[in-house]
Amino acid sequence: MDFAELKRVADLVGERRGWSFDRMRAASDPAPWEYEDVVRRYLQPSSQVLDIGTGGGERFLALAPFFGTGLGVDVSPAMIEVAQENTPPDLVGKVSFAIMPAEELRVPDHAFDIVLNRHSVVHVDEIVRVLRPGGFFITQGVGSRNTQNICAIFGCNPGGEYVSDVGHRWGTASESRAAFEERGCAFVAQAEYDIRYWFLDVESLLFWLKAIPIPQDFEIERHWQQVDHILTEYQTPVGIDTNEHRELLIVRKLLGGQEQTAQCRFIVAKA
């Protein structure tokens, strides 16, 4: 596609609002787990839950029927504004949102039974501090090989950062596991998958590139030739071919420092 056509499509797809990708059409091979299904296995009607990097609260609000009360935090004021707008009247008072950096949570020690983190930075010390003894931390991260062919064309990491600038911003599940174990937490489960994934049309690819963004300074005026390269190289009868790499980690804060392993409620085989 030439620049004029790609620019026209990029302008039509609009901007992401909150952390919703509902406007994107995609397909993938079956994944061994779904994040929300995993989290629900650990929630109780009495659970007090913290969601770090909540975005527009889209997934946290979907989980609200399964816990007692919850707080979603994000460093972005725009994200929290969207999360508050997304909160239905029947959840006001049960779920709240606040602007708050993950590395400096303005909440008391031992305040939460469950801490969640989906595709956001993991600050181990703060998570351990706010978890109650016996509480669980559940995180799903974007793996270092995510959309590998597309990122290679732009010379960037899965988060959009250029390889020469900074490393993969989330770290790996294994690195986080080691850090939690050093702080006295017990390992519960770890898994990953790397599956085929397709953007089903050009509009969806451009929406995703703008929304992440990939690369971090993506502009169709600057990067249209790379987009055209992607379409030329990776268009298939199914869609625009790439991969989805995800990592899962679950740990438990031990009761009174006792050297005991957690009672696992969910185990998933490594893909």
C-alpha positions in Angstrom: 0.0 0.0 0.0 1.2 3.5 -0.7 1.6 6.3 1.8 -1.7 8.0 0.9 -3.8 4.9 1.5 -2.0 3.9 4.7 -2.5 7.5 6.0 -6.1 7.4 5.2 -6.6 4.1 7.0 -4.6 5.3 10.0 -6.7 8.4 10.4 -9.9 6.4 10.2 -9.0 3.9 12.9 -8.9 6.7 15.5 -7.2 6.5 18.9 -7.3 4.0 21.8 -9.4 5.0 24.8 -8.4 3.6 28.1 -6.8 0.2 27.6 -9.5 -1.2 25.3 -8.6 -3.0 22.1 -12.2 -4.0 21.3 -12.0 -2.3 17.9 -9.2 -4.5 16.8 -10.0 -7.7 14.9 -7.5 -10.6 15.5 -7.3 -14.3 15.8 -4.8 -16.8 17.3 -4.1 -20.4 17.9 -5.6 -21.7 21.2 -3.9 -20.4 24.4 -3.4 -22.6 27.4 -5.0 -20.1 29.7 -7.0 -16.9 29.8 -5.9 -14.2 32.4 -9.4 -13.6 33.8 -10.1 -17.3 34.2 -6.8 -17.7 36.2 -7.6 -14.8 38.5 -11.1 -15.9 39.2 -9.8 -19.2 40.7 -8.1 -17.1 43.5 -10.9 -14.6 44.3 -13.3 -15.0 47.2 -16.4 -13.0 47.9 -14.5 -11.3 50.8 -11.3 -10.6 48.9 -9.8 -7.1 49.0 -8.0 -6.7 45.6 -5.5 -4.3 44.2 -5.1 -4.0 40.4 -1.8 -2.3 39.4 -1.6 -0.7 36.0 -5.4 -1.0 35.7 -5.7 1.1 32.5 -9.3 1.9 31.9 -10.3 -0.7 34.4 -11.8 -2.9 31.7 -10.7 -6.3 33.0 -10.8 -5.3 36.7 -14.4 -4.3 36.4 -15.2 -7.6 34.7 -13.7 -9.4 37.7 -15.7 -7.3 40.3 -18.6 -9.8 40.7 -16.0 -12.3 42.1 -14.4 -10.2 44.9 -15.4 -8.1 47.9 -13.8 -4.6 47.3 -11.2 -3.5 44.9 -8.8 -0.6 44.1 -7.4 -0.1 40.6 -4.4 2.2 40.2 -2.6 3.7 37.3 0.1 6.4 36.8 -1.9 7.9 34.0 -4.6 10.5 34.9 -6.3 9.9 31.5 -6.5 6.1 32.2 -8.1 6.7 35.7 -10.6 9.1 34.2 -11.7 6.5 31.7 -11.8 3.8 34.5 -14.1 6.0 36.5 -16.3 6.6 33.5 -16.4 2.9 32.8 -17.6 2.1 36.4 -21.3 1.2 36.4 -23.5 2.6 39.1 -23.9 -0.8 40.8 -20.1 -1.0 41.4 -19.6 2.5 42.8 -18.4 2.0 46.4 -17.2 -1.6 45.6 -14.6 -0.7 43.1 -12.6 2.6 43.1 -9.7 4.0 41.1 -6.8 6.3 41.9 -3.8 7.8 40.2 -0.8 6.1 41.8 2.7 5.0 40.6 3.3 1.2 41.0 6.7 1.9 42.7 5.1 4.1 45.5 1.6 2.7 46.4 -0.1 5.1 48.8 -1.9 2.3 50.7 -1.3 0.7 54.1 0.9 -2.3 54.7 -0.9 -5.7 54.5 -4.0 -4.1 52.9 -4.9 -6.7 50.2 -5.6 -10.4 49.9 -4.9 -10.3 46.1 -2.7 -8.1 44.1 -3.1 -8.2 40.3 -0.8 -6.9 37.5 -1.5 -7.4 33.9 1.1 -6.1 31.4 2.5 -3.6 33.8 5.8 -3.0 35.6 6.3 -5.3 38.6 7.8 -3.6 41.7 8.4 -6.5 44.1 9.0 -4.6 47.3 5.8 -2.7 47.1 3.7 -5.7 46.2 5.1 -7.7 49.1 4.5 -4.8 51.5 0.8 -4.4 50.6 0.0 -8.1 50.5 -1.5 -9.7 53.6 0.3 -12.9 54.9 -1.2 -15.7 52.9 -2.2 -13.4 50.0 -1.5 -14.0 46.3 0.1 -12.0 43.6 -0.9 -12.8 40.0 0.8 -11.3 37.0 0.6 -11.8 33.3 3.4 -10.1 31.3 4.2 -9.5 27.7 7.0 -11.9 26.8 10.2 -10.8 25.1 9.4 -12.5 21.9 5.9 -11.0 21.4 5.2 -9.9 17.8 8.8 -10.7 17.1 8.7 -10.3 13.3 7.0 -6.9 13.5 9.2 -5.6 16.3 12.3 -6.6 14.4 11.3 -4.5 11.4 11.1 -1.4 13.7 14.1 -2.4 15.7 12.2 -2.2 19.0 11.2 -4.4 22.0 7.6 -5.7 22.5 6.8 -2.6 24.6 7.8 -0.3 21.7 11.1 0.8 23.2 14.0 0.8 20.8 16.5 -2.0 21.6 19.4 0.4 21.7 17.6 2.6 24.3 16.4 0.4 27.0 15.8 -3.3 27.8 12.5 -5.1 28.0 10.6 -3.1 30.5 8.6 -5.9 32.3 11.5 -8.2 32.9 10.8 -12.0 32.8 8.6 -14.1 35.0 11.7 -16.0 36.2 13.4 -12.8 37.3 10.3 -11.7 39.2 10.0 -15.2 40.8 13.5 -15.0 42.1 13.0 -11.6 43.5 9.8 -12.7 45.3 11.4 -15.8 46.7 14.3 -13.7 48.0 11.7 -11.7 50.0 10.2 -14.8 51.6 7.3 -15.5 49.2 6.4 -19.0 48.0 6.2 -20.0 44.3 2.8 -21.2 43.2 2.8 -21.3 39.4 4.7 -20.2 36.4 4.0 -20.7 32.7 4.3 -19.2 29.3 2.9 -19.5 25.8 4.1 -18.4 22.4 1.4 -18.9 19.8 0.6 -17.8 16.3 -1.5 -14.6 16.1 -3.0 -12.8 13.2 -4.3 -9.2 12.7 -7.3 -9.8 10.5 -7.1 -6.5 8.5 -4.9 -3.5 8.0 -7.1 -1.3 10.2 -6.4 -3.6 13.2 -2.7 -3.6 12.6 -2.6 0.2 12.4 -4.8 0.6 15.5 -2.4 -1.7 17.4 0.7 0.1 16.2 -0.8 3.4 17.3 -2.2 2.2 20.5 0.8 0.5 22.1 2.6 2.3 20.3 5.0 0.1 18.3 7.6 1.7 18.0 7.3 4.2 20.9 7.4 7.1 18.5 5.2 5.6 15.8 3.8 7.9 13.2 2.4 6.8 9.9 4.2 9.7 8.2 7.6 8.3 9.5 7.0 4.6 9.4 4.7 3.9 6.5 7.4 2.0 4.5 7.9 -0.4 7.5 4.1 -0.9 7.6 4.1 -1.6 3.9 6.9 -4.1 4.4 4.9 -5.9 7.1 1.9 -6.2 4.7 4.1 -7.4 1.9 6.0 -10.0 4.0 3.4 -11.3 6.4 0.0 -11.1 4.8 -1.6 -14.5 4.6 -5.1 -15.9 3.7 -5.8 -15.8 7.5 -4.5 -12.3 8.2 -1.2 -10.5 9.0 0.9 -13.2 10.6 2.8 -12.7 13.9 3.0 -14.3 17.3 1.7 -13.7 20.9 4.1 -14.4 23.8 2.8 -14.2 27.3 4.3 -15.2 30.7 2.3 -16.0 33.9 3.5 -15.9 37.5 1.7 -16.6 40.7 3.3 -16.3 44.2 2.1 -16.3 47.7 3.2 -14.3 50.7 3.8 -16.8 53.5 2.0 -16.8 56.8 4.3 -15.5 59.5 7.4 -16.3 57.5 6.8 -20.1 57.8 8.8 -22.1 55.3 5.8 -23.8 53.7 4.8 -24.1 50.1 1.6 -22.6 48.9 -1.5 -24.6 48.3 -1.9 -24.4 44.5 -5.4 -23.9 43.1 -4.3 -23.7 39.5 -1.5 -25.3 37.6 -0.9 -24.8 33.9 1.7 -26.7 31.9 4.4 -24.6 30.2 3.5 -24.2 26.5 
